Amino acid sequence: MSLFDTSPAAHVAGLRDTTPLAERMRPRTLDEYAGQEHLLGPGKPLRLAIERDSSTSIIFWGPPGVGKTTLAQIIAHVTSASFIEFSAVMSGIKEIKQVMAEAEKASAFGMRTILFVDEIHRFNKAQQDAFLPFVERGTIRLIGATTENPSFEINAALLSRCRVYTLQALSEEQIVTLLDRALHDPDRGLGSTGLTISPEALATIASFSSGDARNALNALDVSASLAQARGVAAITNDLAAEAMQRRVLLYDKKGEQHYDIISALHKSVRNSDADAALYWLGRMLEAGEDPMFVARRIVRMAVEDIGLAAPEALNLCLSARDAMHFLGQPEGGLALAQAVLYLALAPKSNAVYTAYSAVQADIAATAAEPVPLHLRNAPTRLMKELEYGKDYQYAHDLEGRVADMQCLPASLANRRYYQPTEEGRERQLAARMNEITRRKTAKRDESPTR
């Protein structure tokens, strides 16, 4: 038996009851595996590679608890390969050489070896380079797992010899399915306990797990232990919250609370109440709201309530959205908090929102008039004969870069949509619009045809 053998036979008999639920419920086949349909669905790349018994080395990149280790074990089982699990945290060059020597011996007897390296990004360059010759010769099939971007954390030479698959966090629906399966499985799960669980408790655990199946199953395991210790037959929402050491906030992600609290956040920002805005943001994020939903609404606030009074607000909010997407929770929440505080304290203007609403109203209420002839392009002789582009004035050739030229349809001539406020940057824009009007008026007065 190998020093690194992780097969069930390597575990001491009789310890099954002390094995964490997440480990007991680890999927053994692709049919039991949840999530990653973009890779494992019928005809998808990874499923085809597994079914065809590809020998290509692999890097699994994804957040914790999405099944990187499990998938490597399933591949070893399906392809009848020896599976060696190796931790980058616990091992160094000496251990690598020992494992490689065992793999070479196995290869001499026609046995294939899958070497699974968890947290491979923690290996330094020399340690990663130690795998190269064995990967090249096919002595081992390397499967690495990382939560970090492989482009930055894995040597280019090793990365070029591996296929990278990106794994995604599990959805709440997928987590609920896993929890329900664990609760009712009589052999590996909690089916023999006879416990039940409320839909609210399932949703709470799934929501707080952040797509991490291991985290969710551990929470269910603790909840079950608490229920049994207290002699109750059902896992309630309060019990699940106690097991996770988190107070469950009153929040319905698809109901009234969802809309009430986002409304409170938006209106607090509009009213320049930074503290209230930060509080409502925290209520949503701590209750498990989709942070990207919040990010989208924050971007909307930047254009609807700040606008050109502080045009940099939009870029800040888009950067906060990108930071949340890149970091995830909880770190990404700080980026959203930064954006919300800036919006609350920024000068306010709804002039852009009001102007565009007026444009929409005119479009709906008036005929779709043709573009004035002087604004049309005239790339052909016929179009020139039809007076396309006639009397067009090129602003860059004129003093002040402004022409006294009507650019709206005739029925809307001189319509004024945008009315800048005196707030923030819009004070400057208002002055600029007044200057443009003054220049147009002066040109009109100077025109000999007037």
C-alpha positions as CSV (number, residue, x, y, z in Angstrom):
1,M,0.0,0.0,0.0
2,S,1.4,3.4,-1.0
3,L,2.3,6.0,1.6
4,F,0.0,8.3,-0.3
5,D,-2.9,5.9,-0.8
6,T,-6.2,7.6,-0.4
7,S,-8.5,4.7,-1.3
8,P,-11.2,3.7,1.2
9,A,-9.1,0.7,2.2
10,A,-6.6,3.1,3.7
11,H,-9.1,4.3,6.3
12,V,-9.3,2.6,9.5
13,A,-12.5,0.4,9.7
14,G,-15.1,1.6,12.1
15,L,-14.4,5.4,11.7
16,R,-17.2,6.0,9.2
17,D,-19.4,7.7,11.8
18,T,-16.7,10.2,12.6
19,T,-16.1,11.0,9.0
20,P,-17.5,14.5,8.1
21,L,-20.7,14.4,6.1
22,A,-19.1,16.2,3.2
23,E,-16.5,13.5,2.9
24,R,-19.1,10.7,3.2
25,M,-21.3,12.3,0.6
26,R,-18.5,12.9,-1.9
27,P,-19.8,11.8,-5.3
28,R,-18.4,8.6,-6.7
29,T,-19.7,8.9,-10.3
30,L,-20.4,11.6,-12.8
31,D,-24.1,10.9,-12.4
32,E,-23.8,11.9,-8.7
33,Y,-21.7,14.9,-9.4
34,A,-23.6,18.2,-9.2
35,G,-22.8,21.3,-11.2
36,Q,-20.3,22.2,-14.0
37,E,-22.8,21.4,-16.7
38,H,-20.8,23.6,-19.0
39,L,-17.9,21.0,-18.8
40,L,-19.7,17.8,-18.0
41,G,-23.0,18.0,-19.9
42,P,-23.5,15.6,-22.9
43,G,-20.9,16.4,-25.6
44,K,-19.1,19.0,-23.4
45,P,-15.3,19.1,-23.5
46,L,-14.4,17.6,-20.1
47,R,-17.0,14.8,-20.3
48,L,-15.7,13.8,-23.8
49,A,-12.1,13.8,-22.5
50,I,-13.1,11.5,-19.6
51,E,-15.1,9.2,-21.8
52,R,-12.3,9.0,-24.3
53,D,-9.8,8.3,-21.5
54,S,-7.6,11.3,-22.5
55,S,-4.1,11.3,-21.0
56,T,-3.9,15.1,-21.0
57,S,-2.9,16.7,-17.8
58,I,-5.4,19.1,-16.3
59,I,-5.7,22.2,-14.1
60,F,-9.0,22.7,-12.3
61,W,-9.5,26.4,-11.5
62,G,-12.4,27.4,-9.3
63,P,-13.6,28.5,-5.9
64,P,-13.5,26.2,-2.8
65,G,-16.0,23.4,-2.4
66,V,-17.1,23.1,-6.1
67,G,-15.7,19.6,-6.5
68,K,-12.2,19.8,-7.9
69,T,-10.8,17.0,-5.7
70,T,-13.9,14.9,-6.3
71,L,-13.8,15.3,-10.0
72,A,-10.1,14.2,-10.0
73,Q,-11.1,11.0,-8.1
74,I,-13.9,10.3,-10.4
75,I,-11.6,10.6,-13.4
76,A,-9.2,8.1,-11.8
77,H,-12.0,5.7,-11.2
78,V,-13.5,6.0,-14.7
79,T,-10.1,5.6,-16.3
80,S,-8.9,2.8,-13.9
81,A,-5.9,4.7,-12.9
82,S,-4.0,4.7,-9.6
83,F,-4.9,7.9,-7.7
84,I,-2.3,9.7,-5.5
85,E,-3.4,12.8,-3.7
86,F,-0.7,15.4,-3.0
87,S,-1.0,18.6,-1.0
88,A,1.1,21.6,-2.0
89,V,0.8,22.9,1.6
90,M,2.3,19.8,3.2
91,S,4.9,18.7,0.6
92,G,8.2,19.7,-0.9
93,I,10.8,18.5,-3.5
94,K,11.6,15.4,-1.4
95,E,8.0,14.2,-1.4
96,I,7.7,15.0,-5.1
97,K,10.7,12.8,-5.9
98,Q,9.3,9.9,-3.8
99,V,5.9,10.1,-5.5
100,M,7.5,10.2,-8.9
101,A,9.6,7.2,-8.1
102,E,6.5,5.2,-7.2
103,A,4.7,6.4,-10.3
104,E,7.6,5.2,-12.5
105,K,7.6,1.8,-10.9
106,A,3.8,1.6,-11.5
107,S,4.3,2.7,-15.1
108,A,6.9,-0.1,-15.7
109,F,4.1,-2.6,-14.9
110,G,1.6,-0.8,-17.3
111,M,-0.3,0.9,-14.5
112,R,-1.4,4.5,-15.0
113,T,-1.1,7.1,-12.3
114,I,-3.1,10.2,-11.7
115,L,-1.3,12.6,-9.4
116,F,-3.7,15.1,-7.9
117,V,-2.0,18.2,-6.5
118,D,-4.3,20.3,-4.3
119,E,-3.5,24.0,-4.1
120,I,-0.9,23.6,-6.8
121,H,-0.4,27.4,-6.9
122,R,1.4,27.2,-3.5
123,F,4.3,25.3,-5.1
124,N,7.2,27.5,-6.1
125,K,8.8,27.5,-9.5
126,A,11.4,24.8,-8.7
127,Q,8.7,22.5,-7.2
128,Q,6.5,23.0,-10.2
129,D,9.4,22.4,-12.6
130,A,10.0,19.0,-10.9
131,F,6.8,17.7,-12.5
132,L,7.8,18.6,-16.0
133,P,9.8,15.6,-17.1
134,F,7.3,13.1,-15.7
135,V,4.4,14.9,-17.4
136,E,6.4,15.0,-20.6
137,R,7.2,11.3,-20.5
138,G,3.6,10.4,-19.6
139,T,4.8,8.8,-16.3
140,I,2.0,10.6,-14.6
141,R,-1.2,12.4,-15.5
142,L,-1.1,15.6,-13.5
143,I,-4.4,17.1,-12.2
144,G,-3.8,20.3,-10.3
145,A,-6.4,22.2,-8.3
146,T,-6.2,25.9,-7.7
147,T,-8.4,28.8,-6.5
148,E,-6.0,31.3,-8.1
149,N,-5.7,32.3,-11.7
150,P,-3.4,29.8,-13.3
151,S,-2.0,32.4,-15.7
152,F,-0.3,34.1,-12.8
153,E,0.4,31.3,-10.4
154,I,1.5,28.4,-12.5
155,N,4.7,28.2,-14.6
156,A,4.2,28.8,-18.3
157,A,6.1,25.6,-19.1
158,L,3.8,23.5,-16.9
159,L,0.7,25.4,-17.9
160,S,1.4,24.8,-21.6
161,R,1.3,21.0,-21.0
162,C,-2.0,21.1,-19.2
163,R,-5.6,21.8,-20.2
164,V,-7.3,24.4,-17.9
165,Y,-10.9,23.9,-16.9
166,T,-12.7,26.7,-15.1
167,L,-15.2,25.4,-12.4
168,Q,-18.0,27.6,-11.2
169,A,-19.6,28.0,-7.8
170,L,-22.7,25.9,-7.4
171,S,-26.1,27.5,-7.6
172,E,-28.3,27.6,-4.5
173,E,-30.6,25.2,-6.3
174,Q,-27.8,22.7,-6.8
175,I,-26.7,23.1,-3.1
176,V,-30.3,22.4,-2.0
177,T,-30.3,19.3,-4.1
178,L,-27.1,18.1,-2.5
179,L,-28.4,18.8,1.0
180,D,-31.6,17.0,0.4
181,R,-29.7,14.0,-1.0
182,A,-27.5,13.9,2.1
183,L,-30.5,14.2,4.5
184,H,-32.2,11.2,2.9
185,D,-29.3,8.9,2.1
186,P,-29.5,6.1,4.6
187,D,-26.0,4.7,3.9
188,R,-23.7,7.6,3.7
189,G,-25.9,10.5,4.8
190,L,-28.4,11.3,7.5
191,G,-31.2,9.1,6.3
192,S,-31.0,6.7,9.3
193,T,-31.6,9.7,11.7
194,G,-35.2,10.3,10.5
195,L,-34.6,14.0,10.6
196,T,-36.5,16.4,8.5
197,I,-35.6,20.0,7.5
198,S,-37.8,23.0,6.6
199,P,-37.5,24.6,3.2
200,E,-36.5,27.8,4.9
201,A,-33.6,26.1,6.6
202,L,-32.4,24.5,3.4
203,A,-32.6,27.9,1.7
204,T,-30.7,29.5,4.5
205,I,-27.8,27.0,4.5
206,A,-27.6,27.2,0.7
207,S,-27.6,30.9,0.7
208,F,-24.8,31.3,3.3
209,S,-22.7,28.5,1.6
210,S,-21.8,30.9,-1.3
211,G,-21.7,28.0,-3.7
212,D,-19.4,25.9,-1.5
213,A,-20.8,22.3,-1.3
214,R,-18.4,21.4,1.5
215,N,-19.4,24.4,3.6
216,A,-23.1,23.6,3.1
217,L,-22.8,19.9,4.0
218,N,-20.8,20.7,7.1
219,A,-23.5,23.2,8.2
220,L,-26.1,20.5,7.7
221,D,-24.0,18.0,9.7
222,V,-23.8,20.4,12.6
223,S,-27.5,21.3,12.4
224,A,-28.3,17.5,12.6
225,S,-26.0,17.1,15.6
226,L,-27.8,20.0,17.4
227,A,-31.2,18.6,16.6
228,Q,-30.3,15.1,17.9
229,A,-28.7,16.5,21.0
230,R,-31.9,18.4,21.8
231,G,-34.2,15.5,20.9
232,V,-36.0,17.3,18.1
233,A,-36.9,15.7,14.8
234,A,-36.8,18.7,12.5
235,I,-34.0,21.1,11.5
236,T,-35.6,24.6,11.6
237,N,-34.4,27.9,10.2
238,D,-33.3,29.0,13.7
239,L,-31.4,25.8,14.3
240,A,-29.6,26.1,11.0
241,A,-28.7,29.7,11.7
242,E,-27.3,28.6,15.2
243,A,-25.3,25.9,13.6
244,M,-23.7,28.4,11.2
245,Q,-23.1,30.8,14.0
246,R,-24.9,33.4,11.9
247,R,-28.1,35.3,12.7
248,V,-30.5,34.9,9.8
249,L,-31.8,38.2,8.7
250,L,-35.4,38.6,7.7
251,Y,-35.0,38.7,3.9
252,D,-36.8,37.2,1.0
253,K,-34.6,37.3,-2.1
254,K,-37.6,36.9,-4.4
255,G,-40.3,38.7,-2.4
256,E,-41.2,42.0,-0.7
257,Q,-38.0,42.3,1.4
258,H,-35.9,42.0,-1.8
259,Y,-37.6,45.1,-3.3
260,D,-38.1,47.1,-0.1
261,I,-34.4,47.0,1.0
262,I,-33.0,47.8,-2.5
263,S,-35.5,50.7,-2.6
264,A,-34.3,51.9,0.8
265,L,-30.7,51.7,-0.4
266,H,-31.4,53.7,-3.6
267,K,-33.4,56.3,-1.7
268,S,-30.8,56.7,1.0
269,V,-28.2,57.3,-1.7
270,R,-30.4,59.8,-3.4
271,N,-30.9,61.7,-0.1
272,S,-27.1,61.8,0.5
273,D,-27.5,59.7,3.7
274,A,-24.2,57.8,3.6
275,D,-24.8,55.9,6.9
276,A,-28.2,54.7,6.0
277,A,-27.0,53.7,2.5
278,L,-24.2,51.7,4.0
279,Y,-26.6,50.0,6.5
280,W,-29.0,48.9,3.8
281,L,-26.2,47.6,1.6
282,G,-25.0,45.5,4.6
283,R,-28.5,44.2,5.2
284,M,-28.7,42.9,1.7
285,L,-25.2,41.4,1.4
286,E,-25.3,39.8,4.9
287,A,-28.6,38.3,4.2
288,G,-27.2,36.5,1.1
289,E,-28.4,38.7,-1.7
290,D,-26.7,38.2,-5.0
291,P,-24.0,40.8,-4.9
292,M,-24.0,41.3,-8.7
293,F,-27.7,42.3,-8.4
294,V,-26.7,44.9,-5.9
295,A,-23.8,46.0,-8.1
296,R,-26.1,46.5,-11.1
297,R,-28.4,48.7,-9.0
298,I,-25.5,50.7,-7.8
299,V,-24.4,51.4,-11.4
300,R,-28.0,52.5,-12.1
301,M,-27.8,54.9,-9.2
302,A,-24.7,56.5,-10.7
303,V,-26.4,57.4,-14.0
304,E,-29.9,58.1,-12.6
305,D,-29.1,60.2,-9.5
306,I,-25.5,61.4,-10.0
307,G,-25.2,61.7,-13.7
308,L,-22.9,64.5,-15.1
309,A,-22.7,66.2,-11.7
310,A,-19.9,63.7,-10.9
311,P,-19.4,61.7,-14.1
312,E,-16.5,59.7,-12.5
313,A,-19.1,58.0,-10.3
314,L,-20.1,55.7,-13.2
315,N,-16.5,54.5,-13.6
316,L,-16.1,54.0,-9.9
317,C,-19.3,51.9,-9.8
318,L,-18.2,49.8,-12.8
319,S,-14.9,49.2,-11.1
320,A,-16.7,48.1,-7.9
321,R,-18.8,45.7,-9.9
322,D,-15.6,44.2,-11.5
323,A,-13.9,44.0,-8.1
324,M,-16.9,42.1,-6.7
325,H,-16.9,39.7,-9.7
326,F,-13.1,39.2,-9.3
327,L,-12.9,38.9,-5.5
328,G,-16.3,37.5,-4.5
329,Q,-17.6,37.8,-1.0
330,P,-16.7,38.9,1.6
331,E,-13.8,41.0,0.2
332,G,-15.8,42.3,-2.8
333,G,-18.4,43.8,-0.4
334,L,-15.9,46.5,0.5
335,A,-15.7,47.6,-3.1
336,L,-19.5,48.0,-3.2
337,A,-19.5,49.8,0.1
338,Q,-16.9,52.2,-1.3
339,A,-19.1,52.9,-4.3
340,V,-22.2,53.4,-2.2
341,L,-20.5,55.8,0.1
342,Y,-19.2,57.8,-2.8
343,L,-22.6,58.0,-4.5
344,A,-24.2,59.1,-1.2
345,L,-21.7,61.9,-0.8
346,A,-21.5,62.9,-4.4
347,P,-23.4,66.0,-5.8
348,K,-26.7,64.9,-7.1
349,S,-28.4,65.4,-10.5
350,N,-31.2,63.6,-12.3
351,A,-30.8,65.9,-15.4
352,V,-29.6,63.1,-17.6
353,Y,-32.5,60.9,-16.5
354,T,-35.0,63.6,-17.0
355,A,-33.6,64.6,-20.4
356,Y,-33.7,61.0,-21.7
357,S,-37.2,60.5,-20.4
358,A,-38.3,63.6,-22.3
359,V,-36.6,62.2,-25.4
360,Q,-38.5,59.0,-25.0
361,A,-41.8,60.8,-24.6
362,D,-41.2,62.9,-27.8
363,I,-40.3,59.8,-29.8
364,A,-43.5,58.1,-28.7
365,A,-45.7,61.2,-29.3
366,T,-44.3,62.5,-32.6
367,A,-43.8,61.2,-36.1
368,A,-40.5,59.5,-37.0
369,E,-39.3,62.4,-39.1
370,P,-36.5,61.9,-41.6
371,V,-33.0,63.2,-40.9
372,P,-32.6,66.8,-42.1
373,L,-30.8,66.8,-45.5
374,H,-27.8,68.9,-44.3
375,L,-27.0,66.2,-41.7
376,R,-27.0,63.3,-44.2
377,N,-23.9,61.7,-45.7
378,A,-23.6,62.0,-49.5
379,P,-21.1,59.3,-50.7
380,T,-22.7,59.1,-54.2
381,R,-23.4,61.6,-57.0
382,L,-27.1,60.9,-56.9
383,M,-27.2,61.7,-53.2
384,K,-25.4,64.9,-53.8
385,E,-27.9,65.8,-56.6
386,L,-30.6,65.2,-54.0
387,E,-28.9,67.8,-51.8
388,Y,-27.7,65.3,-49.2
389,G,-25.2,67.2,-47.0
390,K,-26.0,70.6,-48.6
391,D,-25.4,73.6,-46.3
392,Y,-23.7,71.3,-43.7
393,Q,-21.3,73.4,-41.6
394,Y,-18.1,71.6,-40.3
395,A,-17.8,72.9,-36.8
396,H,-14.0,72.5,-36.5
397,D,-13.6,75.1,-39.3
398,L,-15.6,77.7,-37.4
399,E,-14.7,80.1,-34.7
400,G,-15.6,78.6,-31.3
401,R,-16.2,75.2,-33.0
402,V,-19.9,75.9,-33.0
403,A,-22.2,76.3,-36.1
404,D,-25.6,77.9,-36.1
405,M,-27.2,74.8,-37.6
406,Q,-30.4,73.0,-36.6
407,C,-29.7,69.3,-35.8
408,L,-33.2,68.3,-34.7
409,P,-36.2,67.4,-37.0
410,A,-38.2,70.4,-38.0
411,S,-41.1,69.7,-35.6
412,L,-38.7,69.6,-32.7
413,A,-36.5,72.5,-33.6
414,N,-34.8,74.2,-30.7
415,R,-36.2,71.7,-28.2
416,R,-34.2,71.7,-25.0
417,Y,-34.0,68.3,-23.3
418,Y,-30.9,68.5,-21.0
419,Q,-31.2,71.1,-18.3
420,P,-28.0,70.9,-16.2
421,T,-28.2,71.7,-12.5
422,E,-25.8,73.8,-10.5
423,E,-24.5,70.7,-8.7
424,G,-20.9,69.5,-9.0
425,R,-19.5,69.3,-12.6
426,E,-22.9,70.2,-14.1
427,R,-22.3,73.9,-13.0
428,Q,-19.5,73.9,-15.6
429,L,-21.6,72.1,-18.2
430,A,-24.4,74.7,-17.7
431,A,-21.9,77.5,-18.3
432,R,-20.7,75.7,-21.4
433,M,-24.2,75.3,-22.8
434,N,-24.9,79.0,-22.2
435,E,-21.7,79.8,-24.0
436,I,-22.7,77.6,-27.0
437,T,-26.1,79.3,-27.1
438,R,-24.5,82.7,-27.0
439,R,-22.1,81.8,-29.9
440,K,-25.0,80.5,-32.0
441,T,-27.0,83.6,-31.4
442,A,-24.1,85.8,-32.4
443,K,-23.5,83.9,-35.6
444,R,-27.2,84.1,-36.4
445,D,-27.2,87.9,-35.8
446,E,-24.1,88.3,-38.0
447,S,-25.5,86.2,-40.9
448,P,-26.2,88.5,-44.0
449,T,-29.2,86.4,-44.8
450,R,-31.0,87.1,-41.5
